[in-house]
Amino acid sequence: MALDTSYLHIGDILGAHGLKGTLIVYSHTRPANAVAGYSCWWVGKTAEAAKPHKVKRCWQHGKRMLADLDGITDCNSAEQFKKLKIWVPASEVEVDDDEYLWEELIGCEVLREGSDELLGSVTALEEYGAQDNLVVCSPEDAEVQGEWLIPFIEETIVEVDLDEGIIVVDLPEGMDVCFTPRS
């Protein structure tokens, strides 16, 4: 089975749990237990190097996820998976019309509503519990170089056009404090 180039990183294997080869998993999905919804994980340092592993069982255990994969039967074999990443085909990830995958937003240009001022482009997304935040680096020709941290919430995000690679934002009064200049 050849690996599709459009795979998404959905989790990390932190180590072994117990003697029977159970893996401790940090899930990047939301909710965290959604990582259990995939019957096959591609596991490796990169998507290109990942190999398929059938998920026998995956469950929440306190604040973390635990998983049993086909062929991993003891703690020694489980330890070999420590620090590897979990990937799934992007085509298997269901997204509602009003939802976006983080990977889709990276690289989009961010414009201020009404003025078409280019704030920069999205370089990352960060999660701080209450909301996700766009990390936007100012354009190279900006008068002041720096980084915006813009909440990805309805009140701030006016439009997302993935076809054009543009996100339009409405920054309320006082949002300039979300800009950190580089020295």
Long-range contacts (C-beta under 8 A, 24 or more apart in sequence): 1-52, 3-42, 3-47, 3-48, 3-50, 4-89, 4-90, 4-91, 5-47, 5-48, 6-89, 6-90, 6-91, 7-42, 7-47, 7-50, 7-87, 7-88, 7-89, 7-90, 8-87, 8-88, 8-89, 8-90, 8-93, 8-101, 8-103, 9-47, 9-85, 9-86, 9-87, 10-35, 10-38, 10-41, 10-86, 10-87, 10-88, 10-93, 11-35, 11-41, 11-65, 11-85, 11-86, 12-83, 12-84, 12-85, 12-86, 13-43, 13-81, 13-82, 13-83, 13-84, 13-85, 13-86, 14-64, 14-82, 14-83, 15-78, 15-79, 15-82, 16-75, 16-78, 16-79, 16-81, 16-82, 17-61, 17-66, 17-78, 18-75, 19-74, 19-75, 20-68, 20-73, 20-74, 20-75, 21-68, 21-69, 21-72, 21-73, 21-74, 21-75, 21-77, 21-78, 22-66, 22-67, 22-68, 22-78, 23-66, 23-67, 23-68, 23-69, 23-72, 23-78, 23-81, 24-64, 24-65, 24-66, 25-58, 25-64, 25-65, 25-66, 25-67, 25-86, 26-64, 26-65, 27-65, 32-60, 32-65, 33-58, 33-59, 33-60, 33-65, 35-65, 35-67, 35-86, 36-60, 36-65, 36-67, 38-88, 38-92, 40-88, 41-67, 41-69, 41-86, 41-87, 41-88, 42-86, 42-87, 42-88, 42-89, 43-69, 43-81, 43-84, 43-85, 43-86, 43-87, 44-84, 44-85, 44-87, 45-83, 45-84, 45-85, 46-85, 47-87, 50-85, 50-87, 100-160, 100-162, 102-132, 104-162, 105-134, 105-160, 105-167, 107-165, 108-160, 108-162, 108-165, 108-166, 108-167, 109-165, 109-166, 109-167, 110-134, 110-136, 110-148, 110-150, 110-166, 110-167, 110-168, 110-169, 111-166, 111-167, 111-168, 111-169, 112-168, 112-169, 112-170, 112-171, 113-158, 113-168, 113-169, 113-170, 114-170, 119-148, 119-150, 119-169, 120-147, 120-148, 122-167, 123-147, 125-152, 134-167, 144-181, 145-181, 145-182, 146-179, 146-180, 146-181, 146-182, 147-179, 147-180, 147-182, 148-178, 148-179, 148-180, 149-178, 149-180, 150-175, 150-178
